[in-house]
Amino acid sequence: NIDDLKRFQEVLKENNIYYILDAVQAVCERNISIEDLQVDALIASSNIGFMSIEGTSILVGSKRILNEIEPIIFGGTGSISDSGEMPSFLPDKLEAGTINTTSILALGNAIKNINMYGVDNIIEKKYNLANDLRERLNKLSGVHAIGDGSFLNIFTEERDEAMVMSQLDLEYNIMARVGIHCSFSTHISQGSFPNGSIRMSIGYFNSKYDVEYIAEAFKSILEQD
C-alpha cells in the first residue's frame, strides 16, 4: 500500500533512519515513484517485473547512502588495476569482478520495451487477466483463489496442492510454484498450512486464452476421481 509506505517515510525520517524499499515484487505491479516516496534506496531484480533474464540486482540510491555503503565483496574492477585496494568511488566500489554484461544488456532492452508498452498499460492488462482467472477458479467447487494485482494464491479443499501442480505441469504444460513460498505465517492465517498453495503470476504476455486454459485445466483435474 503506497499510503503505508508514505507513513513509514515520515517515521524513518523523524528518527534519522535510512529508508530502503524492496521493490522486487512491485516493478510493473504498482506505479511507484522514488521521488514521491523519498526513499534512500530502492532494490529490484532484472527477472521480476522487468521481464528480463536473471542475473542482475538493481540498486538505485541517493548519493548520501551510496557514498556511505562499504563494499563487502572485493576483487578486480579493471578501473584501477595497479592498486591492491577496491576503488573508493562509485559505481566501481560496488562492482567487484566481471559484471554480467549479458543480463545487463537484456535488462536495458526490457526497459525499452516497458517504456514502449507503457507501465500503466502493463499493470492494467495483468490485473484484468488475473481478476478474470480468480473469478473463474473461485467458481469451481473446492477451489479458493485469492491474491492482489497479478498474483494468485490458489489452494484446494480436498486435493494435495503438490499433486495438482504436478498434473498441471506434466499434463497441461502449465508452470507455476507450489509450497509455502517463504511465508509460513501467511499460510497459517489463511488456513492453507501445511500443504501450502499454488502460486501463479500473470504476465503482460499472457492472454485471455491462457486464463481460459488454466481454468479448464483446474476443472479437469478436480473432476478426476
Beta strands, then each sheet from edge to edge (+ up, - down):
strand 1: 20-22
strand 2: 41-45
strand 3: 57-61
strand 4: 143-146
strand 5: 151-156
strand 6: 177-179
strand 7: 197-201
sheet 1: 1+ 2+ 3-
sheet 2: 4+ 5- 7+ 6-
end
